[in-house]
Amino acid sequence: MAELVACFCCSHAPTLAKIYAERPQSAKRVLDIYEEVGARVRNYGADLLVVVYNDHLDNFFLNAFPTFAMGIDDSFKVADEGRGGYWKGEARGDFIIGTRILGSLVEQGFDLTACYGEMVLDHGALVPLLMSGLIDLPVIPLSVNCVVPPIPQASRCWDLGAAIRHSVEALDTNRRCAVLATGGLSHQLSGPKFGVIAEEFDRGILELIVSQEREKLAEMTSWELLRGGEGGLEVLNWIVAAGAAGETADGEVLLYDTTSALMTGMGVVELKIPPR
Amino acid sequence: MANSPKVEVDSELAVDRFPALIMTNVRNSYWLSRSLFSLNDQNNRMEYLADRDRYIASQQGLSQHDRDLLTNLDLRGMYEVGISIYLIRSLCLVHGIGFVETGVATGGTWPPQSFEGRR
């Protein structure tokens, strides 16, 4: 049977793409920690990634913006994002496994939108994959709407995470799957609060998600998440991962960085799945 | 339906209760958002850069105010009608405008002040 072997959460600020490309010494710690995530995922023997992220109006538009959507394909092109994309390659997918996970999620009551072709990945999924060196692993992208209201409830995201774990563990293969949730922590990229980081908000999320009371995250309201700016809503992606890891997993904060040049409270967390 | 939980109609997740200046205001900004979204296509971008006035004139659904915002590259105005920063950001990338400059143009300051102190 397949197994969920790891859960990680990390930020996906587009400014990371510049850091990834230029590798300044000032960002060495951030770069090192993302590489550490990649090393740990490989150490767990993961051969499949469920990447939980949010589309930034690059793949979906206002005319049809799904609350939850899953990309089912053998490869994924990179979103343009107004500049021809942050990367010139294509990410790998796994059509068969993706189809089976999606089918299982629907059977569990999660009516995700199926994206069977032409789904493009924006920086939300791409940048962490590049920075962690995991871009060669097949991915099942899961987009959570954190951008266009109404957004899903945190409790629904937690339950979706638990359902993903069940879907993976029900697969009749020996695949080893990791969940990589991206987004957050606090950031606000427009208006009077542009660039500000809500450190108290961030530290509260980090403290809770690594504790064994992480299910309290599922009680957070949209308004509470907005205390971290509009980017605070992306913590919903982390809550999906937390739901997959469950209450009893140990957690570890690998990074919290408020380097203002990134305009984001940068967090990286591992939720350790006990071996079966 | 029998097993469906009762849903509060005035849910805090209702579209109209989100502050327009925090998130995408879908009611006021659909067609302008559509025009900005179109620039995520290389061919459209080339057409736009070759003749902005013509490209803007060709766009459907825009109000005169929308057209003025586009023509004048009025990022603050776009922010105020509720355009997502991600679409504004794409437009700025087309024009080679940097991230900080984009944020400041929507009403921000750089360096930013502390979040908690401004609430």
Interface residues (C-beta under 8 A of the other chain):
Chain A: P14 T15 H56 L57 D58 F61 L62 N63 A79 D80 E81 G82 R83 G84 V147 V148 P149 P150 I151 Q153 S186 Q188 L189 S190 G191 P192 K193 F194 G195 V196 I197 A198 E199 E200 F201 T221 S222 W223 L226 G229 E230 S260 M263
Chain B: S11 E12 L13 A14 V15 F18 L21 I22 M23 T24 V26 Y30 S33 R34 F37 L39 N40 D41 Q42 R45 Y79 S84 I85 Y86 L87 I88 R89 S90 L91 C92 L93 V94 F99 V100 G103 V104 T106 G107 G108 T109 W110 P111 P112 Q113 S114 F115 E116 R118
